[in-house]
């Protein structure tokens, strides 16, 4: 094609634009890797080289962005995201002027600001790429699994950086174990996060916990929507599977609500935790106290269980701080309920308060809104309430003269309540786990197995699965062929899926227990069972054997955490859905004798 006709052909322009996009993304990744190695002090003597890389990347970003802007706005006549592009160009221009030592912008010439700028560009590029999932030929379940694997591997290498740990003796299997535990929001660790990791390493764990709790696709789509402002129809279908939105038009509004709700709850949790602490315990250091509060708020809401004290909440400065315990427990509950349940509750409260306001102050008649709390919310809320109440009472009874004996009557109830909350995928401990009775251990294992609710940051088989399966068993025992709850009939597909999830969970737990027992025969079986249930439920509680595990056992526990977070059912969908969808036939039905 003659050069003069190149810029008049739309197909040629689109190809050229894709080349520019790929170059922009490639240099953004290289810039991020340079920051990764530089900040992590991987090669400390190459500081000047990294400075040159940053400056070169800045020039390339500016030129490529100019080309892309010219093609989009002047040749392809696209009007969307114009303000974002203008801001990017001005931002890069200011940075270039600062590097040249020009006038007012000299103060922005620091390498830290340059690193931040390149990181922002990386986030922008990878986020906008996340809105082009329609070009990836794989089902959403498999894409979800792969996104978790990528973050786990990147996190492991980040924790291996010299600047991440106090000690240089940190094996890759331990880094992979910790990264898996963080991304899968478990909390199991072979080292003490509060003393072994530097502040940089602890920040890496926080980022991994946040990405794992909400899902990396949620974050990238949130920023991608902010920067790009649009997505294809097929892309919205893919994200509908990720978010669980009821309607296609609600996909991205749901993503925004999830991110903003998470940040809001974590900020409130941070404030309460901060004021519940005694500044003297932190040497009067405001920043240390604030970081401690932020870390535990994020860890609690995401049901991660990572703690900065070796003894957890059983540490002397936290052991009798019941406000701290209660706040952490409430954050765990909010994170474990699931976003859609929380949204449903908030909407319900808004409608009720608005109705009462109009009734009391405007004199309008009371308007009844039937079934505002949906069917799923009713099941989850009732099951959660039963587990919390029964769990608290049983913990109080079984641990009264054991792990609870050092607390007063009020303290016993608070700690018992916390002990019924934390096994359901959180992993914080406010007791000495070595003093846990056999009955308390069995109850904890059961709560770890049930876990949190669907669509939440937690793991386990989920409360709705347990509730549906339990109702199914009782109805079958009564001779009924269907399950009813709250004047609704549970779909047979949901009942079948519940029993499948339970069966698959028991298979995974059986394999994990046998394998760890084989590679660590010196550890008692009850402790191995506890560890495996904790890993599968992404809980993080331990009876103190995590550091004793062999390399093979650590790999098995890491796999168990991953399976527990992603879900065995999701794994099957990811690898088998395409094969199953190709079979459009059914064989004759036969009964099987089951007694």
BELCORCOR-V476464 format. One line per field, one symbol per residue. psi: psi as a letter, one per 30 degrees, with the letter a starting at -180 (. if undefined). burial: I if it has 9 or more other C-alpha atoms within 8 Angstrom, else O. A space follows every 50 residues. Layout:
psi=???
burial=???
//
This chain:
psi=kkeffegfkeeeeeeeeeeeeeeeeeeeeeeeeeeeeeegheiefheeee eeeeeeeeeeeeeeeeeeeeeeffefhkflgeeeeeeeeeeeeeeeeeff hjbfgefggkfeeeeeeeeeeeeeefeeefghfffkilleeeeeeeeeee eeeeeeeeffkefflekfijleeeeeeeeeeeeghdfkkfljfffeklee eeeeeeeeeeeeefkeeeeeeeeeeeeegllleeeeeefeeefgkelefg efeeeeeeeeeeeeeeeeeeeeeefflkfffgggjeeeeeeeeeefeeee eghegklgkegbffkeffegifeeeeeeeeeeeeefekeeeeeeeeeeee eeeeeeeeeeffgllkjkjkhejleeeeeeeeeeeeeeeeeeeeeeefge gcfffflaeeeeeeeeeeffeefigegkkgljffgkleeeeeeeeeeeee aalkgaflbafkeeeeeeeeeeeeeeffglglkkkhhlkkkeeeeeeeee eeeeeeeeeeeeeeeeeefiffkkeeeeeeeeeeeeghdfklggfeffkl eeeeeeeeeeeeeeeekeeeeeeeffeeeeffjhlklkkkkkjk.
burial=OOOOOIIOOOOIIOOOIOOIIOIIIOIIIOIIOIIIIIOIIIOOOOIOOI IOIIIOIIIIIIOIIIIIIIIIIIOIOOOOIOOIIOOOIOOIIIIIIIIO IIOOIIOIIOOOIIIOOIIOIIIIIIIIIIIIIIOOOOIIIIIIIOIIOO IIIOIIIIIIIIIIIIOOOIOIIIIIIIIIIIIIIIIIIIOIIIOIIIOI IIOIIIOIIIIIIIIIIIIIIIIIIOIIIOIIOOIIIIIIIIIOIOOIOI IIOIIIOIIOOIOOIIIOIIIIIIOIIOIOOIOOOOOOIIOIIIIIIIII IIIIIIIIIIOIIIIOOIIOIIOIIIIIIOIIIIIIIIIOIIOIIOOIOO OOOOIIIIIOOOOOOOOOOOOOIOOOIIIIIOIIOIIIOOIIIOIIOIII OIIIIOIOOOIIIIIIIIIIIIIIIIIIIIIIIOOIIOOIIOIIIOIIII IIIIIIIIIIIIIIIIIIIOIIOOIIOOOOOIIOOOOOOIOOOIIOOIII IIOIIOOIIOOIIOIIIOIIOOIOOOIIIIIIIIIIIIIIIIIOIIOOIO OIIIIIIIOIIIIIIIIIIIIIIIOOIOOOOOOOOOOOOOOOOOO
//
